Amino acid sequence: MNYEPQVNDYVEWTKGVEGWVYFKDKEYITIEHIVRPKDEINLECCPIHRNERLLVICYNNQWKELKYIKSRQSIYEEEQNCVAMVG
């Protein structure tokens, strides 16, 4: 049986990429490979988002190359994935 990825699954891909499934469509998913805080200049220019993300596209014909690791309820479940708000 082939694995069908879902948003908030943590996966490893044989291409050397691992991370959370960030978006899913019938044709592809994006894997959130790197999350890092924005520097002060970028945060001032666009304060809507506090982090930069590197997303990798994995097309549905490549899903057979994915290994399911675990799932989470939401992006807020893992504190290491969030940047603390400066008050």
N, C-alpha and C positions, 0 to 999 in steps of 0.2 A: 504494500500500500504506500502510495506517495504522500509525503508530508505537504500540507497546504498551509503556508505561513499566515499568521494573523497579526494585526497590530498589537504591540506590547509583548510579542514573543522575542526572546533572546535567541539568536541563531549564530551558528558558525557556517561559513561558506568555504568551500574547498579552494577558493581564490585567495585565501589568506585574510579574509574580512570577517569580523564578528561584531555584533552589536544588536541593538533593539530594532525591530521592524517598526518604522515610523509612519509609513503610509502603505496602503494596499489598494490595488486596482486589479481588474481581471487580467491585465497584461503584464504588470510588473509590481514590484515592491521597492521601497527604499529602505536601506539599512543605515541606521544612525551609527556611524563608525567612530566619530570623534566629536566630543562636546567640550568646549572650553569657554571660559568667560571672555567677554569682549574687553579690549583695553579701553581706557577712559575716553579717548578721542572717538572711537566707534560707538561707544555707549552714549556720548553726548549727541552724535549725529542721528542715532536711531535708538532712543530709549525704550521702544516698545518691547524689544527682545534683549535679554541680558546675556545670552550665549550665542556663540557661533557654532554651527553644526556642519559636519562633513557627511553628506548622505551619498550612499552608493546605490545605483540602480541594479536590480536583479530581475531579469525578465522571467516570465512564467515557464519557459522551456528550460530554465536553469534551476528551478526550485528543487529538482531532484538532487542537486548538489548541496543543499542546505541540511544542516543538522540542528534539530531543535534542542535547546538547552533548558530553558525555563520560561515562565510567563510572569507577568505582573498585572495588577489590577489597573494601574494608570501610571503616567509618567511621574506623578508625585510620590509614588510608593518608594522609590529609591532616592534618598537624600543626596547621594553622591552625584546624581544627575541634575541637581538644581543648584543655582547660585543663590547664596543668602542675599536677601534684600537689605540694602543699606538705608537706614532710617534716619 
